[in-house]
Amino acid sequence: MQAQNDEYYIEQVRGGNIAAFETLINRYKGMTMNLAIRIVRNREDAEEVAQDAFLKAFKAIHDFRSDSRFSTWLYSIVYRTAVSKTRKKIIDTADIDDHLISDKIAVHIDDQLEEMKATERKHYLRKALDELAQDESALLTLYYLEEQSVEEIVQITGLTESNVKTKLYRARKKLMLILEGMLKNEIRSIL
């Protein structure tokens, strides 16, 4: 039996079938926890954030517009709930023209990551993300692990596109240094 798409379950919930929301919870509980834990850095708080976010999504399901994906809308709720939970303000950076942001670092990181096996890549990436600031970790989690586009991250976080690109650029630079340090340590331990 083929799984129904999100719109089917959303319409079911809107029509009064509360049990249909459980399918959406099961479908997205992993991604909500991944994002929440990257921001709040605590499993217990992340579970609370995920639960609160699902409750908010359920209450606001009638406000969901199908012009974006349900996952993007839900990510937005999770992100804002987690940021609110930590009460940490995300400082907006000055707008920077897109042409000033070099893709060279992004390509370099992508090349380094592609050299590792997929499972090793995720292991090192998750470990390195834990060493970054919460907002940097959250943005890179959305971009690399959850494969959200810059445009979707803009919708989720409420930041401008140039702010997202700037923060991703800076976080990638830090991530690259952390990954290089980890890999050097791995090589030393092998030799």
PyRosetta script that sets phi, psi and omega in degrees:
from pyrosetta import init, pose_from_sequence

init()
pose = pose_from_sequence("MQAQNDEYYIEQVRGGNIAAFETLINRYKGMTMNLAIRIVRNREDAEEVAQDAFLKAFKAIHDFRSDSRFSTWLYSIVYRTAVSKTRKKIIDTADIDDHLISDKIAVHIDDQLEEMKATERKHYLRKALDELAQDESALLTLYYLEEQSVEEIVQITGLTESNVKTKLYRARKKLMLILEGMLKNEIRSIL")
pose.set_psi(1, 128.6)
pose.set_omega(1, -177.4)
pose.set_phi(2, -80.4)
pose.set_psi(2, 137.0)
pose.set_omega(2, 179.2)
pose.set_phi(3, -68.1)
pose.set_psi(3, 140.5)
pose.set_omega(3, 178.3)
pose.set_phi(4, -74.4)
pose.set_psi(4, 156.1)
pose.set_omega(4, 177.5)
pose.set_phi(5, -78.5)
pose.set_psi(5, 168.2)
pose.set_omega(5, -176.3)
pose.set_phi(6, -58.6)
pose.set_psi(6, -39.3)
pose.set_omega(6, -177.0)
pose.set_phi(7, -58.8)
pose.set_psi(7, -37.2)
pose.set_omega(7, 178.4)
pose.set_phi(8, -58.9)
pose.set_psi(8, -49.5)
pose.set_omega(8, -177.9)
pose.set_phi(9, -69.4)
pose.set_psi(9, -34.5)
pose.set_omega(9, 177.3)
pose.set_phi(10, -62.5)
pose.set_psi(10, -45.4)
pose.set_omega(10, 178.3)
pose.set_phi(11, -64.2)
pose.set_psi(11, -36.8)
pose.set_omega(11, 176.5)
pose.set_phi(12, -61.5)
pose.set_psi(12, -45.4)
pose.set_omega(12, 179.6)
pose.set_phi(13, -64.5)
pose.set_psi(13, -43.9)
pose.set_omega(13, 178.7)
pose.set_phi(14, -61.4)
pose.set_psi(14, -30.9)
pose.set_omega(14, 179.3)
pose.set_phi(15, -82.1)
pose.set_psi(15, 1.2)
pose.set_omega(15, 176.6)
pose.set_phi(16, 106.6)
pose.set_psi(16, -3.4)
pose.set_omega(16, 179.3)
pose.set_phi(17, -84.1)
pose.set_psi(17, 87.3)
pose.set_omega(17, -176.6)
pose.set_phi(18, -62.9)
pose.set_psi(18, -33.3)
pose.set_omega(18, -178.4)
pose.set_phi(19, -62.6)
pose.set_psi(19, -25.4)
pose.set_omega(19, 179.5)
pose.set_phi(20, -65.0)
pose.set_psi(20, -24.9)
pose.set_omega(20, 179.4)
pose.set_phi(21, -67.9)
pose.set_psi(21, -27.1)
pose.set_omega(21, 178.2)
pose.set_phi(22, -60.9)
pose.set_psi(22, -36.0)
pose.set_omega(22, 177.2)
pose.set_phi(23, -63.1)
pose.set_psi(23, -42.4)
pose.set_omega(23, 178.0)
pose.set_phi(24, -65.7)
pose.set_psi(24, -38.7)
pose.set_omega(24, 177.3)
pose.set_phi(25, -61.4)
pose.set_psi(25, -49.2)
pose.set_omega(25, -179.5)
pose.set_phi(26, -61.8)
pose.set_psi(26, -35.8)
pose.set_omega(26, -178.8)
pose.set_phi(27, -69.1)
pose.set_psi(27, -35.3)
pose.set_omega(27, -171.6)
pose.set_phi(28, -116.1)
pose.set_psi(28, 6.3)
pose.set_omega(28, -177.5)
pose.set_phi(29, -65.9)
pose.set_psi(29, -34.0)
pose.set_omega(29, 178.7)
pose.set_phi(30, -64.6)
pose.set_psi(30, -47.3)
pose.set_omega(30, -178.3)
pose.set_phi(31, -69.5)
pose.set_psi(31, -33.6)
pose.set_omega(31, 178.0)
pose.set_phi(32, -67.3)
pose.set_psi(32, -40.0)
pose.set_omega(32, 178.4)
pose.set_phi(33, -66.6)
pose.set_psi(33, -42.5)
pose.set_omega(33, 178.9)
pose.set_phi(34, -56.2)
pose.set_psi(34, -48.6)
pose.set_omega(34, -178.7)
pose.set_phi(35, -68.8)
pose.set_psi(35, -45.4)
pose.set_omega(35, -177.9)
pose.set_phi(36, -61.1)
pose.set_psi(36, -43.5)
pose.set_omega(36, -177.7)
pose.set_phi(37, -68.1)
pose.set_psi(37, -29.7)
pose.set_omega(37, 177.1)
pose.set_phi(38, -67.5)
pose.set_psi(38, -29.6)
pose.set_omega(38, -177.3)
pose.set_phi(39, -90.7)
pose.set_psi(39, -48.5)
pose.set_omega(39, -175.1)
pose.set_phi(40, -88.4)
pose.set_psi(40, -16.5)
pose.set_omega(40, 174.4)
pose.set_phi(41, 61.1)
pose.set_psi(41, 28.0)
pose.set_omega(41, -177.1)
pose.set_phi(42, -154.0)
pose.set_psi(42, 123.3)
pose.set_omega(42, -174.6)
pose.set_phi(43, -60.1)
pose.set_psi(43, -42.4)
pose.set_omega(43, -178.9)
pose.set_phi(44, -62.2)
pose.set_psi(44, -46.9)
pose.set_omega(44, 177.7)
pose.set_phi(45, -65.8)
pose.set_psi(45, -36.8)
pose.set_omega(45, 179.4)
pose.set_phi(46, -64.0)
pose.set_psi(46, -39.9)
pose.set_omega(46, 177.2)
pose.set_phi(47, -63.2)
pose.set_psi(47, -39.8)
pose.set_omega(47, 177.8)
pose.set_phi(48, -65.7)
pose.set_psi(48, -42.5)
pose.set_omega(48, 178.0)
pose.set_phi(49, -61.3)
pose.set_psi(49, -46.3)
pose.set_omega(49, -179.5)
pose.set_phi(50, -61.2)
pose.set_psi(50, -45.0)
pose.set_omega(50, 179.6)
pose.set_phi(51, -62.3)
pose.set_psi(51, -45.9)
pose.set_omega(51, 178.5)
pose.set_phi(52, -62.0)
pose.set_psi(52, -41.0)
pose.set_omega(52, -179.2)
pose.set_phi(53, -64.8)
pose.set_psi(53, -42.5)
pose.set_omega(53, 177.8)
pose.set_phi(54, -64.5)
pose.set_psi(54, -38.4)
pose.set_omega(54, 178.0)
pose.set_phi(55, -64.2)
pose.set_psi(55, -44.2)
pose.set_omega(55, 177.4)
pose.set_phi(56, -62.0)
pose.set_psi(56, -42.3)
pose.set_omega(56, 179.6)
pose.set_phi(57, -63.3)
pose.set_psi(57, -41.9)
pose.set_omega(57, 179.5)
pose.set_phi(58, -61.7)
pose.set_psi(58, -46.0)
pose.set_omega(58, -178.6)
pose.set_phi(59, -66.8)
pose.set_psi(59, -28.7)
pose.set_omega(59, -176.3)
pose.set_phi(60, -104.7)
pose.set_psi(60, 12.8)
pose.set_omega(60, -175.2)
pose.set_phi(61, -58.0)
pose.set_psi(61, -29.7)
pose.set_omega(61, 179.5)
pose.set_phi(62, -71.8)
pose.set_psi(62, -19.1)
pose.set_omega(62, 178.7)
pose.set_phi(63, -87.6)
pose.set_psi(63, -11.5)
pose.set_omega(63, -179.0)
pose.set_phi(64, -65.2)
pose.set_psi(64, 128.7)
pose.set_omega(64, 176.6)
pose.set_phi(65, -105.6)
pose.set_psi(65, 137.5)
pose.set_omega(65, -176.2)
pose.set_phi(66, -78.0)
pose.set_psi(66, 10.5)
pose.set_omega(66, 178.1)
pose.set_phi(67, -76.9)
pose.set_psi(67, -9.5)
pose.set_omega(67, 171.5)
pose.set_phi(68, -130.8)
pose.set_psi(68, 167.6)
pose.set_omega(68, -179.9)
pose.set_phi(69, -74.1)
pose.set_psi(69, 151.3)
pose.set_omega(69, 177.2)
pose.set_phi(70, -59.2)
pose.set_psi(70, -40.5)
pose.set_omega(70, -178.8)
pose.set_phi(71, -61.4)
pose.set_psi(71, -38.5)
pose.set_omega(71, 178.3)
pose.set_phi(72, -65.0)
pose.set_psi(72, -44.2)
pose.set_omega(72, 178.4)
pose.set_phi(73, -61.7)
pose.set_psi(73, -45.1)
pose.set_omega(73, -180.0)
pose.set_phi(74, -66.1)
pose.set_psi(74, -42.3)
pose.set_omega(74, 176.1)
pose.set_phi(75, -55.3)
pose.set_psi(75, -41.8)
pose.set_omega(75, -180.0)
pose.set_phi(76, -60.2)
pose.set_psi(76, -43.2)
pose.set_omega(76, 178.9)
pose.set_phi(77, -65.7)
pose.set_psi(77, -44.7)
pose.set_omega(77, 179.6)
pose.set_phi(78, -62.1)
pose.set_psi(78, -46.6)
pose.set_omega(78, -178.2)
pose.set_phi(79, -58.8)
pose.set_psi(79, -50.9)
pose.set_omega(79, -177.5)
pose.set_phi(80, -66.8)
pose.set_psi(80, -36.4)
pose.set_omega(80, 177.8)
pose.set_phi(81, -65.6)
pose.set_psi(81, -42.6)
pose.set_omega(81, -179.7)
pose.set_phi(82, -67.3)
pose.set_psi(82, -42.9)
pose.set_omega(82, 178.9)
pose.set_phi(83, -63.5)
pose.set_psi(83, -42.1)
pose.set_omega(83, 177.7)
pose.set_phi(84, -62.3)
pose.set_psi(84, -39.2)
pose.set_omega(84, -179.6)
pose.set_phi(85, -61.5)
pose.set_psi(85, -43.0)
pose.set_omega(85, -178.3)
pose.set_phi(86, -80.5)
pose.set_psi(86, -14.5)
pose.set_omega(86, -179.1)
pose.set_phi(87, 54.9)
pose.set_psi(87, 26.9)
pose.set_omega(87, 178.5)
pose.set_phi(88, -97.1)
pose.set_psi(88, 128.1)
pose.set_omega(88, 179.4)
pose.set_phi(89, -82.9)
pose.set_psi(89, 133.5)
pose.set_omega(89, 174.7)
pose.set_phi(90, -89.2)
pose.set_psi(90, 119.9)
pose.set_omega(90, -176.7)
pose.set_phi(91, -81.3)
pose.set_psi(91, 124.4)
pose.set_omega(91, 177.6)
pose.set_phi(92, -72.5)
pose.set_psi(92, 135.8)
pose.set_omega(92, 175.8)
pose.set_phi(93, -92.7)
pose.set_psi(93, 160.0)
pose.set_omega(93, 179.0)
pose.set_phi(94, -64.8)
pose.set_psi(94, 145.1)
pose.set_omega(94, 177.0)
pose.set_phi(95, -62.2)
pose.set_psi(95, 135.9)
pose.set_omega(95, 178.9)
pose.set_phi(96, -126.3)
pose.set_psi(96, 136.1)
pose.set_omega(96, 178.8)
pose.set_phi(97, -58.4)
pose.set_psi(97, 142.0)
pose.set_omega(97, -178.3)
pose.set_phi(98, -56.6)
pose.set_psi(98, -34.6)
pose.set_omega(98, -176.3)
pose.set_phi(99, -70.7)
pose.set_psi(99, -15.0)
pose.set_omega(99, 179.0)
pose.set_phi(100, -81.3)
pose.set_psi(100, -18.7)
pose.set_omega(100, -178.5)
pose.set_phi(101, -87.3)
pose.set_psi(101, 119.2)
pose.set_omega(101, -176.3)
pose.set_phi(102, -82.8)
pose.set_psi(102, 130.0)
pose.set_omega(102, 175.1)
pose.set_phi(103, -83.3)
pose.set_psi(103, -4.2)
pose.set_omega(103, -177.8)
pose.set_phi(104, -58.9)
pose.set_psi(104, -42.9)
pose.set_omega(104, -179.6)
pose.set_phi(105, -67.0)
pose.set_psi(105, -41.3)
pose.set_omega(105, 179.3)
pose.set_phi(106, -61.0)
pose.set_psi(106, -42.8)
pose.set_omega(106, 178.8)
pose.set_phi(107, -64.4)
pose.set_psi(107, -41.8)
pose.set_omega(107, 179.3)
pose.set_phi(108, -60.4)
pose.set_psi(108, -45.8)
pose.set_omega(108, 178.8)
pose.set_phi(109, -63.8)
pose.set_psi(109, -46.3)
pose.set_omega(109, 179.5)
pose.set_phi(110, -57.9)
pose.set_psi(110, -42.1)
pose.set_omega(110, 178.7)
pose.set_phi(111, -62.9)
pose.set_psi(111, -44.6)
pose.set_omega(111, 179.2)
pose.set_phi(112, -62.5)
pose.set_psi(112, -43.4)
pose.set_omega(112, -178.2)
pose.set_phi(113, -67.5)
pose.set_psi(113, -35.0)
pose.set_omega(113, 179.8)
pose.set_phi(114, -67.5)
pose.set_psi(114, -23.1)
pose.set_omega(114, 179.2)
pose.set_phi(115, -72.4)
pose.set_psi(115, -23.0)
pose.set_omega(115, 179.0)
pose.set_phi(116, -87.7)
pose.set_psi(116, 156.0)
pose.set_omega(116, 174.2)
pose.set_phi(117, -66.4)
pose.set_psi(117, 156.3)
pose.set_omega(117, -175.1)
pose.set_phi(118, -57.2)
pose.set_psi(118, -44.5)
pose.set_omega(118, -178.5)
pose.set_phi(119, -69.4)
pose.set_psi(119, -40.4)
pose.set_omega(119, 177.7)
pose.set_phi(120, -64.9)
pose.set_psi(120, -38.8)
pose.set_omega(120, -179.9)
pose.set_phi(121, -59.5)
pose.set_psi(121, -47.7)
pose.set_omega(121, 180.0)
pose.set_phi(122, -64.9)
pose.set_psi(122, -38.5)
pose.set_omega(122, 178.9)
pose.set_phi(123, -60.2)
pose.set_psi(123, -51.9)
pose.set_omega(123, -179.1)
pose.set_phi(124, -65.9)
pose.set_psi(124, -39.0)
pose.set_omega(124, -179.3)
pose.set_phi(125, -63.7)
pose.set_psi(125, -46.3)
pose.set_omega(125, 179.0)
pose.set_phi(126, -62.7)
pose.set_psi(126, -41.4)
pose.set_omega(126, 179.3)
pose.set_phi(127, -63.5)
pose.set_psi(127, -43.2)
pose.set_omega(127, 179.4)
pose.set_phi(128, -68.1)
pose.set_psi(128, -37.9)
pose.set_omega(128, 179.2)
pose.set_phi(129, -61.2)
pose.set_psi(129, -33.1)
pose.set_omega(129, 178.8)
pose.set_phi(130, -64.1)
pose.set_psi(130, -22.6)
pose.set_omega(130, -178.5)
pose.set_phi(131, -88.9)
pose.set_psi(131, -9.2)
pose.set_omega(131, -179.7)
pose.set_phi(132, -87.9)
pose.set_psi(132, 165.9)
pose.set_omega(132, 172.8)
pose.set_phi(133, -63.0)
pose.set_psi(133, 157.2)
pose.set_omega(133, -175.4)
pose.set_phi(134, -57.6)
pose.set_psi(134, -46.1)
pose.set_omega(134, -177.5)
pose.set_phi(135, -68.7)
pose.set_psi(135, -35.9)
pose.set_omega(135, 177.6)
pose.set_phi(136, -66.6)
pose.set_psi(136, -43.8)
pose.set_omega(136, 179.1)
pose.set_phi(137, -61.8)
pose.set_psi(137, -42.3)
pose.set_omega(137, -179.9)
pose.set_phi(138, -63.4)
pose.set_psi(138, -45.4)
pose.set_omega(138, -179.6)
pose.set_phi(139, -63.4)
pose.set_psi(139, -44.3)
pose.set_omega(139, 179.9)
pose.set_phi(140, -68.9)
pose.set_psi(140, -33.0)
pose.set_omega(140, 175.5)
pose.set_phi(141, -62.7)
pose.set_psi(141, -46.9)
pose.set_omega(141, 178.1)
pose.set_phi(142, -60.2)
pose.set_psi(142, -43.9)
pose.set_omega(142, -173.7)
pose.set_phi(143, -74.9)
pose.set_psi(143, -48.5)
pose.set_omega(143, -173.8)
pose.set_phi(144, -92.8)
pose.set_psi(144, -46.5)
pose.set_omega(144, -175.0)
pose.set_phi(145, -82.9)
pose.set_psi(145, -39.2)
pose.set_omega(145, -179.1)
pose.set_phi(146, -97.2)
pose.set_psi(146, -2.7)
pose.set_omega(146, 174.8)
pose.set_phi(147, 53.8)
pose.set_psi(147, 41.9)
pose.set_omega(147, 175.6)
pose.set_phi(148, -84.8)
pose.set_psi(148, 144.0)
pose.set_omega(148, 177.9)
pose.set_phi(149, -78.0)
pose.set_psi(149, 167.1)
pose.set_omega(149, 177.2)
pose.set_phi(150, -59.1)
pose.set_psi(150, -41.7)
pose.set_omega(150, -179.9)
pose.set_phi(151, -61.7)
pose.set_psi(151, -40.6)
pose.set_omega(151, 178.4)
pose.set_phi(152, -68.2)
pose.set_psi(152, -37.0)
pose.set_omega(152, 177.8)
pose.set_phi(153, -65.3)
pose.set_psi(153, -36.4)
pose.set_omega(153, 175.5)
pose.set_phi(154, -59.3)
pose.set_psi(154, -45.7)
pose.set_omega(154, 179.5)
pose.set_phi(155, -64.2)
pose.set_psi(155, -39.1)
pose.set_omega(155, -176.8)
pose.set_phi(156, -70.1)
pose.set_psi(156, -46.4)
pose.set_omega(156, -171.4)
pose.set_phi(157, -91.7)
pose.set_psi(157, -23.8)
pose.set_omega(157, -175.6)
pose.set_phi(158, 81.7)
pose.set_psi(158, 3.2)
pose.set_omega(158, 176.3)
pose.set_phi(159, -78.5)
pose.set_psi(159, 161.7)
pose.set_omega(159, 175.1)
pose.set_phi(160, -75.3)
pose.set_psi(160, 162.1)
pose.set_omega(160, 179.5)
pose.set_phi(161, -60.2)
pose.set_psi(161, -42.2)
pose.set_omega(161, -179.4)
pose.set_phi(162, -68.0)
pose.set_psi(162, -34.0)
pose.set_omega(162, 176.0)
pose.set_phi(163, -65.1)
pose.set_psi(163, -42.4)
pose.set_omega(163, 178.5)
pose.set_phi(164, -61.8)
pose.set_psi(164, -46.5)
pose.set_omega(164, -179.7)
pose.set_phi(165, -62.6)
pose.set_psi(165, -40.7)
pose.set_omega(165, 179.3)
pose.set_phi(166, -64.4)
pose.set_psi(166, -47.1)
pose.set_omega(166, -179.2)
pose.set_phi(167, -65.3)
pose.set_psi(167, -38.8)
pose.set_omega(167, 176.5)
pose.set_phi(168, -63.9)
pose.set_psi(168, -42.5)
pose.set_omega(168, 179.3)
pose.set_phi(169, -58.5)
pose.set_psi(169, -49.8)
pose.set_omega(169, -178.7)
pose.set_phi(170, -66.9)
pose.set_psi(170, -40.1)
pose.set_omega(170, 179.4)
pose.set_phi(171, -66.7)
pose.set_psi(171, -37.1)
pose.set_omega(171, 177.1)
pose.set_phi(172, -62.4)
pose.set_psi(172, -40.8)
pose.set_omega(172, 178.6)
pose.set_phi(173, -60.4)
pose.set_psi(173, -46.6)
pose.set_omega(173, 179.1)
pose.set_phi(174, -64.8)
pose.set_psi(174, -41.8)
pose.set_omega(174, -180.0)
pose.set_phi(175, -61.4)
pose.set_psi(175, -41.1)
pose.set_omega(175, 179.8)
pose.set_phi(176, -60.4)
pose.set_psi(176, -44.4)
pose.set_omega(176, 179.2)
pose.set_phi(177, -63.6)
pose.set_psi(177, -41.6)
pose.set_omega(177, 179.3)
pose.set_phi(178, -65.0)
pose.set_psi(178, -46.1)
pose.set_omega(178, -180.0)
pose.set_phi(179, -63.7)
pose.set_psi(179, -41.4)
pose.set_omega(179, 178.4)
pose.set_phi(180, -61.4)
pose.set_psi(180, -41.6)
pose.set_omega(180, 177.2)
pose.set_phi(181, -62.7)
pose.set_psi(181, -42.6)
pose.set_omega(181, 179.1)
pose.set_phi(182, -63.6)
pose.set_psi(182, -44.8)
pose.set_omega(182, -177.1)
pose.set_phi(183, -67.3)
pose.set_psi(183, -38.1)
pose.set_omega(183, 176.7)
pose.set_phi(184, -62.7)
pose.set_psi(184, -42.4)
pose.set_omega(184, 178.5)
pose.set_phi(185, -64.4)
pose.set_psi(185, -38.5)
pose.set_omega(185, 177.6)
pose.set_phi(186, -62.5)
pose.set_psi(186, -46.2)
pose.set_omega(186, -178.8)
pose.set_phi(187, -62.4)
pose.set_psi(187, -43.4)
pose.set_omega(187, 178.6)
pose.set_phi(188, -61.2)
pose.set_psi(188, -40.1)
pose.set_omega(188, -178.4)
pose.set_phi(189, -70.4)
pose.set_psi(189, -27.8)
pose.set_omega(189, 178.2)
pose.set_phi(190, -75.6)
pose.set_psi(190, -41.3)
pose.set_omega(190, -177.9)
pose.set_phi(191, -81.2)
pose.dump_pdb("model.pdb")
